[in-house]
Amino acid sequence: MKLISNAPGVNNESAPDGAYAGDRPPKLLIVSVALVPLDALGVDVAGQQIRLYMLFAAAGIFLHWMKIFRGGRSNVSRQPVIWLGLLTIMSLASAGWSEARDVTLVVAFGQIFLFVWMLVTISCFADLKRARLPYLALLTGLQISVSISCMQVLLSLGGYDFGVWRNVGIPWARPTGLTAEPVWAALNASILFLMMSFSSQHLRRRRVWVLLSLFVLVMTFSRAAIVATLVAYFAAMLFSFFTSKNEEQFRRNIARLLLATVTLFSAIVVAYPFVPESIKSRFALILQLSNPSSLADGGSYASRNGIQRYVFDNWSDSAWVGHGVGSLEPVSQDPSVRQLYAGGGELNSGAGSTNFFFTHLYDLGLIGLAFSILFALSLFVAAVALRGAGTVPFAITMSLVVQFSASNGFRLGVAWIAVAVAFNLARHDYAAGPDSPNVLTKHSVR
């Protein structure tokens, strides 16, 4: 039976992208609806019952989204969700061999929630006009976070510490922007900066938000976020430079790239004599490798270096499938491990290896590492395939890959949703074709 019939008055061709015009919906969704009244049917996992209809619904949503992806002109854009899906499935399966099963299940179900949420969010906005809604909604949330960070800085100058961090060696209060810590406020600022810099949407007060985002990046003082944002910005400028087919746009891209380069280096030269030594030392990357004890934040380096040395020393104990998602957390709290790898100090708060790929190598072995690498590569491949629809997907991908190579946060919701809504909007715009009045081909900063 067709969900949308060919009866008089029904125009199947006008159905929005993603509606099942003249096609059958995934049978798993039908099964899940039928199972909802049978609430007692389920499987017991670590004392928690997972309803059977939830499993069918999750699988049906996945198939639904894949069907939508096949409707666009760029099928390569569905590859990231395949590898991310396999990584998520393996994360849950790893509870079967993890020695820290409770931790593994918590982390795995958190990742499943993010994955399904991402799929549902995008499948509900399956055409170009509606795809702008979650994109603009994310921008609004990022603007709120950046605004609160700015307010926190101003209040701290007046002696009122509202949700800020004060760290030794940093002569100012670090804002959090209603996130758990300054690092994630910096992540929000980084994403907003890149979206405002490269989005072709007609966004209000674009320059103001670009400057505020940069201000928050400096004040949060997350080295990973600052470096990742600079790398992503210049990489995206080069990407736009080489992919532009318009001669006038080509010249503008050259001018912007040169201007951004000269401005950055000029600012560094002018500001360098006034920067405190404690701040300079935190960016002395060569010094970090040769003499960690000379750093103002040697504890931070020792923590990151220690947990990564532990990963390299022990990943081969379960080389193919790893030790289970989240298994680094209890290990890093072991006093004997902390003594051996950090002299009794902290091992990155048990949050991971501060590297997306190293964490997956230990947690899910060589298979999980392969999935994580393929996921990152597929995002870049998709961004190149969608280059006619703008630079934002490439810029965000570059920023997240660089940042999560030096910090934790892969399972932060904002990272997943930023990738999802940016690629979703670009995909629908690309499918609209170059003659569409909505095509997103402009890269100017207004």
Residue, then its C-alpha position, 0 to 999 in steps of 0.5 A: m500500500k502506498l503511503i501517498s496515493n495517486a488519487p485525484g488532488v494528490n500531487n506526489e511530485s510536490a511532496p517535500d524531500g524526505a516524504y515517502a511519495g510513492d514509496r513504502p516507509p521503513k518497515l521497522l518504523i511500522v513494527s516499532v509503532a505496533l510494539v509501543p503498546l507492548d511495553a513489557l517486551g524488552v531486554d535487560v542491560a545492566g539492570q536497565q530494561i531497553r524496550l523492544y520498540m525503542l530498538f526498532a524505532a532507532a533502526g527505522i529512523f536510521l533507515h529513514w535518514m539514509k533514504i533521505f540522503r539518497g535523494g540528493r545529488s551528492n551521495v557521498s554526503r551520506q558516508p559520514v553517517i555510515w561510519l559514525g553509525l558503525l562507531t556508535i554500534m561498536s561502542l555499545a557492543s564493547a560492553g560485552w568485553s569491557e572490564a568497566r561495563d557500567v561506564t561503557l554502557v553509560v558512554a555508549f548510550g550517551q553516544i546513541f542518544l546523540f546519534v539518534w537525535m542528530l538523525v531525527t533533527i535532520s530528517c525533520f528538516a528535509d528540504l532547503k527551506r526548512a534546513r535553514l531553521p536548525y542552522l539558524a537555531l544553532l547560531t542563536g544558541l551559540q550567540i547566547s553562549v558567546s554573549i554570556s561569556c562576554m558578560q562574565v568577563l565584564l562582571s569579573l572586571g568589576g569584582y563579580d565572579f559569575g561562573v568563571w574560572r581562575n587559573v594560575g598563570i592566566p591573569w584574567a578570569r576565564p568565562t564558561g558561557l553556561t558550559a561546563e568549562p572554558v574549553w567548551a565555551a571556546l568551542n562554541a565561540s570557534i564554531l560561531f566564528l567560522m559560521m559567521s565568517f563563511s556562511s552565505q546566509h544573510l546574517r545580521r551583525r555578522r562582523v560584530w559576532v565575528l569580533l565577539s567570538l574572537f574575544v571569547l576565544v582569547m579570554t577562554f584561553s583554550r589553546a586547542a580551540i585557538v589553534a584549531t580555529l586559526v588552522a580551520y580559518f586559513a584552511a577554509m580560505l585556501f579551500s574557497f580560494f582553490t574551489s572558486k570558479n568565478e574570476e571576481q570571487f577568485r580575486r576577492n579570495i586572494a585579497r582576503l587570504l593575504l589580508a587575514t595573513v598580514t593582519l594575524f602576523s602583525a597583531i602577533v608582532v605588536a602584542y608579543p612584547f606585552v604578553p606575560e611570560s606565563i602566557k607565552s610558555r603555554f604556547a611554546l610547543i617545541l619547549q613542551l616536547s623538549n623540557p615539560s618541566s619548564l612550562a608554567d602549566g607543566g601539570s597539564y602537559a604531564s597529564r596529557n602526556g601520561i595518559q597518551r603514554y599509557v594508551f601506547d603501552n597498553w592498547s595492544d592488550s586488546a588490539w582489534v576491538g579495544h578495552g571498551v568505550g570509556s574504559l580509560e576513565p577508571v584506569s586513569q583513577d588507579p593510584s598505581v597507574r597515576q604514580l607510574y605515568a604522572g608521578g602521582g598527579e592527575l591523568n586528564s581527569g579520567a576523561g580520555s586521552t585528549n585525542f579523538f583517535f588515540t581514545h578510539l584506539y584504546d577503547l575500540g582497538l584497530i577496528g574502532l580506530a579505522f572507523s574513526i579515521l574513515f569518519a573524519l576523512s568522509l567529512f572532508v570528502a563530503a565537504v569537497a563534494l558539496r563545495g558548490a554550496g559553501t565553505v562552512p562544512f569544510a571549516i567546521t570539520m577542520s576545526l573539530v578534527v584539529q581541536f579533538s586531536a588535542s582535547n576531549g569533547f567528541r561527545l559534546g552535543v554541539a559538535w555533532i549538531a554543528v556538523a549535522v546542520a551545516f552539512n544538511l543545509a549545504r546538501h539541500d542547497y547543492a541539490a537545488g542546483p546552481d540556478s536556484p535562487n537559494v544557492l549558497t555560493k557566496h563566501s563574503v563576510r558582510 
